[in-house]
Amino acid sequence: MDLSTNMEVRRIPVGTTPIQVNMRPDGRFVYAVNRDSNDISVIDTATNAVVNTSASVTKSSARRCASILGAAP
């Protein structure tokens, strides 16, 4: 996403059914909470690539993470 134009510039494959996407305040990483694959993808914004996928989390944990990330500044 180009933040100056709010336009999509690239799609990055993550887990199944991402339900929440948040960026770190410094813009270095984006986190995608994936409900149906029960994991969290970490995207490096410099390379536009997934650099890590968390160990499997439960659906309720994924929802809690989404809630927390959604409330983060």
N, C-alpha and C positions, 0 to 999 in steps of 0.2 A: 504494500500500500504506500503510495506516495502521500505523505502527510500534508504536503503543501497544496495538493489538488484533491485529496481524498479519492484518488483513482487507484484501481487495482493495477499493479504492474507485473505481478507474477503469482502463480499458484504453486504452492509448495506442498507436496504430498506428506500428510501426517497420518496418524492412526485413524481408526474408524469412528465416524460421527463426532467430529470436534464440536464441543458445546460451549467452549469459552476460549477466547484468545486474548492474551494480555501481554503488554510490552514492559520490560524493566524500565524504571524511570530514566536510566541513562541511554536507553534505546539499543543497547548491545544485543539483547536476547528477547525473543518472543516465546511465550509458553502456550501450547495448545493442549487443553484438557480433552481427551478423547474418550467419550462415554462407552462406546461398544467394544473398543479394544482394551479398555481398562488401563490406560497409560497416559503419560504426559510427554509430549514432544517438545524438545528445546531447539529453537531455530536461531542460528547465528545470523544477525541482520547484515553483517559485512559480506557473507558468502551466500546468503539466501538458501542455506542448507540445514537440514536437521542434523544436529551435532550430538544429540543424546536423546534417548527415549527411556523414561523411568521404568523401573521394575513394575510389574503388574500391580495395579491398584484395584480395589473393589469399586463397583459403580457408586456406592454411597460415598466413598472417599473421593472419587472423581467429582461428584456433585459438590462435596464440601470444598474441594480445591477450587472449583469454578466459582463458588460463592465467595471464598476468600479473595481470589484473584480479581473478581469483579468489584470488590470493595476496596481493593488496593489503589493507592494514588497513582 
